[in-house]
Amino acid sequence: LERERRKKNVVISQVPEASPSLSGEQRKVHDIDYICSDKLGMKPNEIVNCFRAGRVRQHENGNVLPRPLVVTMKSVESSNYWHNDGKGYHQGLHWINEDLCKGDREAKFFLRQERRKRQKLQQQIHLQQNQQQKG
């Protein structure tokens, strides 16, 4: 049920926060204007809603860390286009990813860790083979 609800969502990282002095609706307009600008190029007619996930946090230097922006698209096809069918889409500073429930995020993290371990092992084997051929 939760997966179905999230299918039309994309999560965009590193979208600057609007001024805290603005109202909630003004901040939402700021976010939509930003993602529809040349920086990302989304179209306003593709977007149903957007909101910030999490609490506002500050960096050690006092700057506000931008919270992820969750954007609900009009269709699953549009969502898939922007997050590249689950592979993620990188545009400048921004990553656009699918909106996953906690269990799916943990499973994907585990798979990434396993893939990195395999790659590292393969590199070590390759290095050993090269050293044996030279020696």
C-alpha positions as CSV (number, residue, x, y, z in Angstrom):
1,L,0.0,0.0,0.0
2,E,2.8,2.4,0.9
3,R,4.8,1.5,-2.2
4,E,1.7,2.3,-4.4
5,R,1.3,5.7,-2.7
6,R,4.9,6.6,-3.3
7,K,5.1,5.5,-7.0
8,K,4.4,9.0,-8.3
9,N,6.9,10.7,-6.0
10,V,10.5,11.7,-6.7
11,V,12.9,12.9,-4.0
12,I,15.3,15.8,-5.0
13,S,18.4,16.5,-2.9
14,Q,20.2,19.8,-2.5
15,V,17.4,22.2,-3.4
16,P,18.1,25.3,-1.3
17,E,15.7,26.1,1.5
18,A,13.6,29.3,1.2
19,S,13.9,32.0,3.8
20,P,12.3,30.9,7.1
21,S,10.5,34.3,7.2
22,L,8.3,33.2,4.3
23,S,5.0,31.5,4.9
24,G,4.6,27.7,4.2
25,E,2.8,28.5,0.9
26,Q,5.4,31.0,-0.2
27,R,8.2,28.4,0.5
28,K,6.3,25.9,-1.6
29,V,6.1,28.3,-4.5
30,H,9.8,28.9,-4.1
31,D,10.5,25.2,-4.3
32,I,8.3,24.7,-7.4
33,D,9.9,27.7,-9.1
34,Y,13.3,26.4,-8.4
35,I,12.7,22.8,-9.7
36,C,10.9,24.3,-12.8
37,S,13.8,26.6,-13.6
38,D,16.6,25.8,-15.9
39,K,18.4,24.1,-13.1
40,L,16.1,21.0,-13.3
41,G,13.6,21.8,-16.0
42,M,10.5,20.1,-14.6
43,K,7.3,21.5,-15.9
44,P,4.7,23.0,-13.5
45,N,1.9,21.0,-15.2
46,E,3.7,17.7,-14.3
47,I,3.7,18.5,-10.5
48,V,0.8,17.8,-8.2
49,N,2.4,18.7,-4.9
50,C,5.7,19.1,-3.1
51,F,6.9,19.2,0.5
52,R,10.1,19.0,2.5
53,A,11.0,15.8,4.3
54,G,12.5,15.9,7.8
55,R,13.4,18.6,10.3
56,V,15.4,21.7,9.6
57,R,19.1,21.1,10.6
58,Q,22.0,23.4,10.7
59,H,25.6,22.8,9.6
60,E,28.4,23.4,12.0
61,N,29.0,26.8,10.4
62,G,25.4,27.8,11.1
63,N,24.1,27.4,7.5
64,V,20.8,25.5,7.1
65,L,21.2,22.1,5.5
66,P,18.6,21.7,2.7
67,R,16.1,19.0,3.5
68,P,15.1,16.6,0.7
69,L,12.2,17.8,-1.5
70,V,9.5,15.2,-2.1
71,V,7.6,16.0,-5.4
72,T,4.4,14.2,-6.4
73,M,4.2,14.0,-10.2
74,K,0.9,13.6,-12.2
75,S,1.9,10.1,-13.5
76,V,4.0,7.2,-12.7
77,E,5.6,7.6,-16.1
78,S,6.7,11.1,-15.3
79,S,8.1,10.0,-12.0
80,N,10.0,7.1,-13.7
81,Y,11.4,9.5,-16.3
82,W,12.8,11.8,-13.6
83,H,14.4,9.2,-11.4
84,N,15.6,7.1,-14.4
85,D,13.6,4.0,-13.6
86,G,15.2,3.7,-10.1
87,K,18.8,4.4,-11.1
88,G,18.7,8.0,-10.0
89,Y,19.2,11.1,-12.2
90,H,22.1,13.5,-11.5
91,Q,21.7,17.1,-12.6
92,G,24.4,19.4,-11.4
93,L,24.3,19.4,-7.6
94,H,21.0,17.6,-7.5
95,W,20.1,13.9,-7.4
96,I,16.6,12.9,-8.3
97,N,15.6,9.5,-6.8
98,E,12.5,7.4,-6.3
99,D,10.6,7.8,-3.0
100,L,11.2,4.5,-1.2
101,C,9.7,3.2,2.0
102,K,12.2,2.4,4.8
103,G,12.4,-1.3,4.1
104,D,13.1,-0.7,0.4
105,R,15.7,1.9,1.2
106,E,17.5,-0.5,3.6
107,A,17.3,-3.3,1.0
108,K,18.9,-1.1,-1.7
109,F,21.6,0.1,0.7
110,F,22.4,-3.6,1.5
111,L,22.6,-4.4,-2.2
112,R,24.9,-1.4,-2.8
113,Q,27.2,-2.5,0.0
114,E,27.4,-6.1,-1.3
115,R,28.1,-4.8,-4.9
116,R,31.0,-2.7,-3.5
117,K,32.4,-5.6,-1.6
118,R,32.3,-7.8,-4.8
119,Q,34.0,-5.0,-6.8
120,K,36.7,-4.5,-4.3
121,L,37.4,-8.3,-4.1
122,Q,37.5,-8.5,-8.0
123,Q,40.0,-5.6,-8.0
124,Q,42.2,-7.4,-5.4
125,I,42.1,-10.6,-7.5
126,H,43.0,-8.7,-10.6
127,L,45.9,-7.0,-8.9
128,Q,47.2,-10.3,-7.6
129,Q,47.0,-11.9,-11.1
130,N,48.9,-9.0,-12.6
131,Q,51.6,-9.2,-9.9
132,Q,51.9,-13.0,-10.6
133,Q,52.3,-12.5,-14.3
134,K,55.0,-9.9,-13.7
135,G,56.8,-12.0,-11.1
